[in-house]
């Protein structure tokens, strides 16, 4: 494995001035010549003519005694990383995907954006990985999803950029490990490469078109209960670029993570390692406390909502305005989806709900029930503009789930 000689280590501080340092000579890579990178690290990952691909992931927050100051610092740090990732992609004209956790670290309206990867089937963005021979992985952690999804044959050469070393795997064979500040590392790597080095990321437009077609399908679908694509479209329309949505674990998270266009770091938040159900409501309270200038929406399945719905009382008591959009199907929909895919049947995933509007009102919140597809967007806008806690019960039709996985299974690349 080549990463021991090529690894670059950062000073163990979280300041913008802390450089990434080479373990061999303790010099900043910004001072290294292009020849060092070519001889000492990148000889083993030179592409064979196919375009490389970058994958970006945002960091997880750590609690400190000075939460507000720490939050400002992390926002600034990941804004720097996001900007560096954009510069790196534009410098080489390479496509960039994010994991579910990384949504927004690379803006989805950028022409090089591939959207998010990590879905349980071979999704549109995965076709971008199929045609790459080198992966530049920024902040990727193997716990989030199995790298077999992006490197099924274990034959792609990987440049791992993070604040700590990679966990290697048969499908994550690190050729070069860069340990340090990701923004500095990306800028130094781009500066070290020959100026004439660039690529044609031709598959990006096709992948972006497929994602947009799904959103447009939802936009024009007036079926009731609502199709999930319609819900995603209406949420995106109701929220500004910098507003925050938390997509709770369940089938809704899969649709949001795949389709929800995200433009800034930490504006679409999911739980994607242990995939904790019920995190979105207390998470929304925390997000609103951290960013009171932004509107906050918790999008939850009815199963997840009932696991932590008592936190409505906290939000009402502490006067923390937010909106909870409850996707109602009276089922653990993601479990049903996975059981159908793996077993061809499902069992013991159905349940019943209380009257969710009356339930919300008993906590002192406002409650709304969606009765037609056309009602969702105006109700979302009204609730988001109210200076209070609101719960919106929206029936959804998850028969789209199996249609999606069937459709993806019939796709063939390369694009």
N, C-alpha and C positions, 0 to 999 in steps of 0.2 A: 504494500500500500504506500503511495507516494506522499500522503499528507503530512508525515512527520517532518520531512525536510522542508516542505513548502508552507507549513502552517505559519500564520501570522497572529501574534498575540497582542491584545490591547492592555494598556495599563489598567489596573483594577479600580478605576474611578468612573463615575458617570458624568464627567464634565465634557463639554464640547471640545476642549483643548486636548483631551487625552488621545494620543495618536495610537494607531495600530502599530505594533512593534514586531519585527522579525525575531524569532527565537534564535536565529543563527548569529545575528550581528547587532541586535538591539537598535536597529535604525528604523526610522519611520519609512513605510513603503512609499510615501509621497516623494522621498528622496531617491528611491530606487530608479535606475534606468530601465528603459524598456527591455534592454538586454537581460537584466536580472530576472524580470518576470518571464521572459521567453526561455531562458536557460534553466532557471531555478525552480520554476513552478508550472508554467503554462505549456511547456513542450508536450506534456502528456495529455493536454486537453485541446490541442489545436483541432478545429472542426475539419471534417473531411469533405466539405462542400455543402452540406446541409446546414440550415440556419440553426444557431443555438437558441435556447429559450430560457427566459428568466422567470423565476417564481418568487413572489414577494409575500412576506407574512409580517403582520404587525406583532409587537411584543405584548406580553401580558403585564398588567399593572401589579405593583407590589404595594401593600399597605405600609404607611409610615405614620409617625406621630404628627408630621406636618403635611396632612393630606392635600391641602389646597396648593401649597408650594410645589409639592411633588407632582401633582396633577398638571400644573402649568409647565413644569420641566419636561414631563413625559410628552405632553402635547407638542412642545417645541422640538423635542428630540425626534419624534416620529414624523413631524412635518419636514424636518431635515432629511430623514431617510426617504420619505415619499418623494421629495424633490430630487434627491440623488438617483433614485430608481428611475424616475422619468428621464433625467439627463442621460443615464446609462443606456436606457432603451432607445432613446433618440439618437445617441451617438453611434450605435451599431445597427439601428433599425431592426431590433429584434422584438418578438412578441413577448408579452408579460401576462402571466396568470397569477392569481392569488389563491390561497386556501380560504376556507370559510372564515377563519379567524382574521385573515389579512384583508378582508374586503375594505376597499377604500384607500389602501396604502398606494395603489396605482389606480388613477381615475378611470372609471368604466367608459367615459366618453372620449378617451384618448384613442387615436387610430391604431395603436399597438396593443390595446387591451384585448385579452382573450376571455375575460370573465373569471369565474371561480372554478377550482377543481376540488374534488373530494367527495363527489356524489357516489352512490353505491353501484353505479353502472358507468360504462364508457360514455361520458358526456361529450358535448361538442368541443369543449376546451381540450379534452384529452387527445383529440386528433392533432392539435398543435404539438404535443409532446411526441406523438408517433413519428413525426418527420424530423425531430431534433436529434443531434448526436451529442450535444453538450448541454447540461442544465446548470444555470447559475442560480443557486437556491439561497435566498436572502431571508434569514430568520426561520427557516423551516425546522420543525421539530417532528421527529418520527412518530411521537405519540398522537399527533393530530389525525393522521390517516396513514394507511399502509402505503409505502412508496411503490409497491407493486403496481399501483394504479397509474403511476407516471413513468415507470421504468420496468415493464413486465418481464423483459428478458435480461435485465441486469447489465445491459451493454452500453448504457449511456455514461459518459464521463461527467462527473459532478464537481462543480466548484461550490463549496459550502461557505457562506458568509454569515457569521453570527457572533454573538458576544461570548459564546462558549463552544467547546468542541462538539462535533457531530457524533451522534450514535450511528455507527455504520451498520449496514444490513446488506444481505445479498442483493437487494434491489436498490440500495443506497451506497454504492461503492465510491467513497470520496477520493477523488484524484488530487484535489487541492483544498486545504482547509484554511480559511482566512478568519482569524479570531480577533475581533475588535469592533470599533464603531462602524456600523454598516454604511452610513453615508460617506465617511472618509474612505472606507475600503472600496466602495463602488467608484468614487471619483478617482482614486489612485489607480485602480485597475483600468478604467477608461483612458486615463492619461498615458498609461504605459503601453497601450496597444497601438500598433501602427495606424496612422491617420487614415490610410486608404482602406482599412478593414471595415467592411460594412456588409449587410445582408439584405435580402429581399424577403420579407415575411409575408409571403403571398397568401397563406392560409387564413390570416387574421380576418380579412374582410368577410370570407365565407362564414366563419364561426360567429362573427358579430351579427351577420345577417340572420342566421338561424335563431340566435337569442332574441333578436328584435322581432322576428316573426311570431315567436311564442307570446311575447308581450302584446303585440298587436292583436293576436287571436283573443287574448283575454280582454283587451280594451273593447272589442266589438261583440263580445259574447254576453248576451243579456239573460242567459239561463239562470234559473233560481231553483235550488240553492246555487250560490255563486261557484264558478270554477276557480281554482286557486290562482290561475294566471290573471283573472280579473281582480282578485284581491291584491296581488302584488302590484299591478298597474295602478290601482286606485291609491294605494299607500304611497307609491312613488310620486304620484301627482299631488297628493295632499301635503307632502313634506317638502321643505326647502332642502337645498343641497347640504346644509350644515346641520339640519335637525337630526335627531337620534332615534333609531328604531332598534329594539331588542327583539330578536326572533327566538322564541322559546323552542325547546327541543320537541320535535314531532314532525309530522308531514309538512306542516307550514314552514318549518325551518328549511327543509329541503328545497321548497319552491322559492323561498326568499333568497337563500344562499346562491341558488343557480341564476335567478332572473332579476333580482332587485339591483338596478344600477346604483352604484355607490361611488362617491366622488372624493370623499375626504376620509382620513383615518378615523376610526372609532365612531363612525356614524351608523354602522350596521353591526350589531354585536350579537354573537351566538355563543353557546356553550358547546364545544366540539370535541373535547377529549373524553371525559366521562359523560358528556352530554346530559347535564343535570336538568331534570324536568322541574319547572316551577321557578327558575331563576329570574325570569324576565320582569316580574312585578317588583320584587325587592331591588333588582338591578336598575329598573327605571327610576325608582326613588333615589338611588345613589347617583345615577346619571344626572337627574334634575338638580340634585344638591351640588354636584360638581360643576354643571354647566347650566346655571339658571337662565342664561340668555337664550337657550335653545328649547324648542318644543320636543317633547319626549313621548314616544309611543311604545308600549309593550304589546307585542303580537303573540298571542298564546292560543294553543289548543284548549278545548274545554277540560281535558284531562289534566293538563299542566296547570291551568288556572285554579282548579279546585284543590291542588296540592298546596298552594300558598296564597289563596285568595284573602286570608285574614289580614294580609298586609295592606288591604284597602283601608282598614281602620287607621293604620300608621300614617298613610298618605293624607287621609282626611284630617286626622288630628293635628298633624304637623303642617297643614296647609301647603302641600307639595302638589302642584297641579300637573297632572299627567293623564294619558288616555290608555286604557286597556282594550285592545281589540281581541275579542274571544271568538275563535273559529269553531263553530258548533257543528259537530257531526256525531256526538254521543258515542265516541269510539276512540280507542288508542290507535289512531289511523296509521302511524308509522309502523307500529308493531304488526298490524294487519297487513300492511304493504309488504313488509319483509317476510312474514310468514307465507304469504301467497307466492312470493318469488322463490322462496327456498323449499316450501312444502307443497305448494299448490292448493293450500287450504288455510283457514285460520279458525281460531276458537278463543273464547273467553276474553274478547277485547271490547265488548259492548258494555255500556253503562247508561244511566239516566242522569239528567241534570235537574237542579232546582230551577225556578223562575229566575233567570240571571239578572233581569232588570230589577225585580223586587229585592233580590239579594243585594245588589249594589246599593239600592236606595236605603236599605236597612243599615248600611254602613255610613250613610250620609253622602254617598256619591250619586252622580247622575247616571241613569241607565237608558240605553237605547236598544231597540230591536230592529234589525234590518229585515224588510219584508219583500223588497225587490232589488235587483242588481243595481238599478239606477239610484237607489237611496244611499249606497255606501259612501260615495265620495262627498256629497254635501254634509252627511252626518259626521264624517271624519273631520272635515274642515270646521264645522261648528264646534265639535268637541275640543279640537286642538286649539281653537281660539278662546275657549272658555278658561277662566282662571280658577279651575276646580278639578276634581277627580271625576273621570267619566269612564263608564264601561259600555262597550258596544258589543252586543251579541249578534254575530253574523253567521248564518247557516252556510256551510260549504259542501260541495259535492266532490269527494275524493275519488270518484271513479276515474278521474283523470290520471291518478297515480300509475295504475297499471298500463294505461294507454301510453304514458310517457316512457316507461321502461321497455315496453314492446317496440315503440318507435325508435328508441336509441339502439336497441338490439338489431334493428334492420339497417342501420347506417353503416356505410363502408367508406374507408378513406383510401388513399390520402385526399384531402381537400385541395 
